[in-house]
């Protein structure tokens, strides 16, 4: 099967295939997560310094001192990114980090009394904590709600290997030294709780809200829209993470129901970062809505150099032109030209068989005296049925088609200028085939845009 190989940060395979109710399947292979293990620090660098620690209160219960202490205004002053690794399992995705460091700054306040001096005292000052060897283990699964993806955090642990505490500001240094082990324990506990709390109840909630707010109808220009929904919960294995969805491209307010087709084929022996399967239904919905929206018009006239000489109503004895086969046309409109107005007669459709993309177009070709804007009533109509091979390719952020071999057949629909003889159809077979190629190219060269978010870039080639 012909594949369209694309690079999204690296390489992606897009395969056009037969499939079931879904019209698209995307598989994130191990290489994708290996890449983000290297690039994930960009997300961490942005999010970790935003963590806000709440005011923490703890009792002081030592042999010589009793009371309570609070840590407040804690913030991350410096941060060195840990090393990050994504792992795939049959149950979801796990995220691990190690190494890295950060500095925490804030204030402390203690209310206490010494057992040998039973009256309450108060001290306050600053605290600085340097944490190194940050270890975070987090697992997540994905699921679908209202046909949109959501993420759920599973297990989460966060610890540090080393934590150095310095405090100051008080007036009794030996009392401050008694607080250091307690503050050390408090901050370690805060790191664990706040990191996982932030992951579960802040970042994931915001991320899920963002995913749920994504429009299921995305404009892509010229009043065309991509409609999408997720068909089922994603699947995770030790080698890949994949999900299926229903994606269609339609015009205006139209809708399209995908056809039931066969299962997805294999990803191939050398999958890249991402493998995507696209159903023929996506292209067929696009073509159907373009047909229903009367968008598939193409005019062949005297300005079309490849066929202009054949469109004359009058020509010499040894020349071939329209007038030679229609005496009424030559008599009524001498020394003029015929405009051929191509439009789809029925919805075009594509078929995928044995790895080949075949496009089937049926055109109604209306004959008008040039200029058509003045002579609006057609003199005759020819039906041109074509079957062509299409080679998809990527350019920028659009998928285009390159027209390959094409076969065509001609038949008369009606004529007010005389019968379309077999001699005429044979003589003009090549003219109408060439015109049909121009019309089909006008459709497939517009391309299908791929929505791109943030700074993701795509480049590709046929392989």
JOHU-V592490 format. One record per pair of residues at least 6 apart in sequence whose ideal C-beta (glycine too) atoms are under 6 Angstrom apart, sorted by the first residue. I is the first residue (numbers start at 1). J is the second residue. If there is no record, write none. Layout:
BEGIN
i = [I:I]
j = [J:J]
END
This chain:
BEGIN
i = [1:2:3:3:4:4:4:5:5:5:6:6:6:6:6:7:8:8:9:10:11:11:12:12:13:13:14:15:16:16:16:17:17:18:18:18:19:19:19:22:22:22:23:23:23:23:23:23:24:24:24:25:25:25:26:27:27:27:28:28:29:29:30:31:32:32:33:36:37:37:37:40:41:44:45:48:49:49:51:51:53:53:53:55:55:56:56:56:57:58:58:59:60:60:60:60:64:65:65:65:66:67:67:68:69:70:71:71:72:73:73:74:74:76:76:77:77:78:79:80:80:81:82:82:82:82:82:83:83:84:85:86:87:88:90:92:92:92:92:93:94:95:96:97:98:100:101:102:103:104:105:106:107:108:108:109:110:111:112:113:113:123:125:125:125:125:126:126:127:128:129:129:130:131:131:132:133:133:133:134:135:136:137:138:139:139:140:140:141:142:142:142:143:143:144:144:147:147:148:148:149:149:150:151:153:153:153:156:156:158:158:158:158:160:163:163:165:165:165:167:170:216:216:217:217:218:218:219:220:220:223:224:225:226:227:228:228:229:230:231:231:231:232:234:235:247:248:248:249:250:250:250:251:251:251:254:256:258:259:264:267:280:280:283:284:284:287:288:290:291:291:296:296:297:298:298:298:299:300:300:301:301:302:302:302:306:307:310:310:311:311:311:312:312:313:313:313:313:313:314:314:314:314:315:322:323:323:325:326:326:328:328:329:333:336:337:338:339:339:339:340:341:342:342:342:343:345:345:345:346:348:349:350:351:356:357:358:359:359:360:361:361:362:363:364:365:365:366:366:367:367:367:368:368:369:379:379:380:380:381:381:383:383:384:384:384:384:385:386:386:386:387:388:388:389:389:390:391:391:392:392:393:393:394:397:397:397:398:398:399:400:401:403:403:408:408:410:410:412]
j = [355:355:13:15:14:392:394:13:460:463:12:14:394:458:460:459:274:458:35:273:272:273:272:274:272:275:276:277:278:352:357:265:277:261:262:352:261:264:279:231:244:246:246:247:258:279:281:282:245:247:278:244:264:277:276:240:242:275:241:274:240:271:239:273:273:274:86:86:84:85:86:84:81:81:81:79:76:79:194:198:74:190:194:70:72:71:186:190:70:69:186:68:67:68:69:112:115:112:114:178:113:111:112:111:110:109:106:108:107:106:107:104:106:102:104:103:105:103:102:100:101:100:97:98:99:100:134:98:99:97:96:95:94:238:237:139:140:141:236:140:139:138:137:136:135:134:132:131:130:129:128:127:126:125:127:124:123:122:121:119:120:170:167:168:169:170:168:169:167:166:165:187:164:160:163:162:160:161:162:160:159:158:157:156:154:155:151:153:152:149:151:234:150:233:230:233:229:230:211:212:211:230:208:204:199:200:204:196:199:191:192:195:196:191:184:188:180:183:184:176:176:228:229:225:227:226:451:225:226:449:252:251:250:249:248:245:247:246:245:244:245:246:244:243:242:282:256:285:286:256:285:289:289:290:293:289:285:281:281:277:275:350:352:350:349:350:348:347:296:344:347:343:344:343:342:439:442:341:340:435:339:370:308:311:337:434:431:321:431:322:337:338:321:337:323:329:330:333:336:323:330:334:335:321:338:329:330:424:417:418:417:418:417:369:369:370:367:368:370:372:365:366:363:365:439:364:362:363:364:362:361:360:359:358:389:390:389:388:390:387:386:440:385:384:381:382:384:378:381:378:379:380:375:378:375:416:417:415:417:413:414:411:413:408:410:432:436:409:406:408:436:407:403:406:404:405:401:402:404:399:401:400:462:460:450:452:458:447:449:448:447:444:440:441:433:436:425:432:420]
END
